[in-house]
Amino acid sequence: MYYILGNLRAISKNVRQIESNLNRSFTDARLKNPKTYEEKRAKELATYLDEADAILDLHSSRNKSSVPFAIFGPKSLNVAKKLDFDLITTGWDEIEPGSTNYYLNEKGRVAITVETGQHLDEASSKRAFKSIQTFLNLMGLTDEKVKMNDKKQKRIDVNYIYITKNNLKIVKNFNDFEKIKKGDLIGMDGHEKIYSVQDGIIVFAHDIDKSGEEGFVLGR
């Protein structure tokens, strides 16, 4: 069993990333030819993931209104159902390949990511600790008694990601998993109006000042 801190340099500087997104770095192409710090770090971490039967990846957010949720892969739904989250999600590998989940899902193993909430919120720390306890119990690594979730969870399948062409200025502060309708205005990319392509929910919508970046995610 390993406990690993992911992006060491980013943690030391209290930023999300140094050169690129670590959670897009676990693809064959980037692992074979790593260029950024994060890609080189992913190559190091992959040696541990290769040995792993399962992973629990713990994330938190700068956003004070961050909504806690879990991400599960094809082999991990039964684990996600036992975690103490009201919201569970899937589909991320198809629109955002390169996470630790993606890497282990490709190998047919158990992979769970939990978004625990805002960094400094005590409740976020408690969710992380409870998730670790539950995960270790389910993996048979501890016999500590843990109260597992038995409530019905809401499931969201994400299926669309918007990549900026120039930059993105959103029209309002969208809450994560806020309901949205097809045709609703989301923002401006340069001089182009960007609308929702479907009914559903929106996640991670934020202003971006350059092209080729992830602007927002839609799901159902």
N, C-alpha and C positions, 0 to 999 in steps of 0.2 A: 504494500500500500504506500502510495506517495501523496504528499501534500506539497504543492508547487505554487509559487507566486509567478504569474505569467509574464507581464511586461515590466521587468525590474526597473529599467530606466524611467519609464513613464511614472511608475509608483514613486520613485525617488523625487521626481519633479512635480508630482501632483497634477499630471496632465493625462489625457486619454491615450495619446500615442506620441512617438518621437518622429518617425518618418512615414509610417503607413499603419493600416489597421491590422493588428495581430490576428483578429478574428476573420480575416480574409486570406491569411497566409498559408493555411494548411491544404493547399492544392498541389497536385503533382508538379506543375510547372514552376511554382514558386519555391517548392522544397528542393527541386533539382537545381535551380539557379537563383538562390537567394541574393537579393541586392540590398534591401533596406535592413535596418537593425531588427525590425519586427520579423522579417522573413528569415533572417539568420537565427533569431530566437526560436521561431517556429520549428526550424530544422533540429535544434537542440531538444525541444520539447517532444518532438515526434518520436525520438528514441525511447522515451518513457511511455508514450501513448501506444507504441507498437507492442509493449509488454502488457498493456492493460486490457482487462475483460470489460471494464466499464469506467465511465467518467462522470463526475459531478462538477460542472464548471460554475463557479459562483461569480455573479456580476452585481454591481451596484451602479447608481446613476448620480450625476450632479443635479438632476432635475428634482426639485422639492415635491413636485406633484407626480413623480414617477409611480406607475401602477405595477405592483408585484405580479409576476407571472412566471410560469415554467415553460421551457421548450423541450419537446421530446421528439425522438426519431422513431423509425419503424419498429425497433425492438424494445421500445422504452415506455409505451403507453401505460402498462400495468404499474410501472414505477411512478410515473407522473401522477397517476390517480391516487397514490398513497401520500404524496407530498401535500403540505398544508398550504395550498394555493387555490384560490377560487377560480383562477383563469389558467388554462393550459393551451399551448399553441404548437403548431407544426407547420411544415412547408418552407421553412427558412433555407434549407439546403438548396432548393431549386432556384431561389431568387438571390440568395447571398452565400454562395459556396465559399468554403475555406475556413470555417470555424473548427474548433476541437470536436464539436458534435458531428460536423460533416465528415471529419477524418475517421472517426470511429463508426459512424453510420455506414460509411463505404466498406468497412470491414465486417459489417453485420453484428456489431456489438452494442451494448447498452450505452446510451449517451443522453445525458440530461444537462441542460443549462437552466439556472434559476436567476431571474432578475429580482433581486431582493428589495429594491427600493432605493431611497436616497442615501448617499454615502454615510452621512453623519447621524442619520436617524437611528435611534436605539432599536426601534422595531425592525429595521433592516438587518441589524446584527443578530437579533433573535431569530429571524426567519432563516438566516444563513446557518446558524448553529442547529436549529431544528431540522433543516434540510440535510445537514451532514449526519446527524443522528439517525434520521429515517433511512437515508441512503445506505449507510454502513450496515444497519440492521437488515435491510432488504437484500443486501449483497452477502449476508451471512458472515460479516466481519466483526460483529459484536452481538452479544445476547442481551444488551441493555434494553430494558423495556421502554418502548416509545409509542406514544399514542399517535396512530396514523390517521390520515384524513379518511373520513367515511361520508363526506358530504358530496352532493352532485356538483361537478365543476362545469364551468362554461368553456367550450372549446372553440378556438379560432384557428382557421386555416388561412395563412397568409399566402398570397399568390401573385403579387405585383409589386415591383419596385420602380421608382422613378429616378433616373440618372440625369443629373443636370447637363444642359447643353452649354450654358454660359454661367449663370448663377441663379439662385432661387431666393425669392422674397415671399414668404407666406403671408396670406391676407389676415390671419389672426393666430392666436395661440391655440392650436388644436391640442386637446387632451389626448393622451395615449388611449387608444381603443374607443375614441369618440365615433359615434355613428355618422356616416356620410352617405350622400346619395349620388348616383351617377349624374354628372353634369355640374356638381357643386364646384365653385371656384376654389382652388387650393392656394394658388400663388402666381407669381410672374417669374418666368425664366427669360431674362433679358427683356425683350418687348413682347414675348409670347405669353398668353394666358394659359395656365395649366389647370385642367379640370379633372375631377375624379372620373375614372373610366368605368366605374361600377358602383352599385350599392354595397354597403358593408361598413367597415371600420377603417380608421387611419391610425398609423403608429409612427412615432419618431419623426414627425414633420418639423423641420427647422430651417432657418435661413442658411444659405451656403453662398460663399463668395467666389466660387470657381467651378469650372466644368468637370464632368466626369466623376462627380461625387453622388453619394446616395442621399436623395432628398426626402423621401417618405416611402412608407410601405402601406399597401392596402391588403385587406383580407375579408373573409366572410366567416 
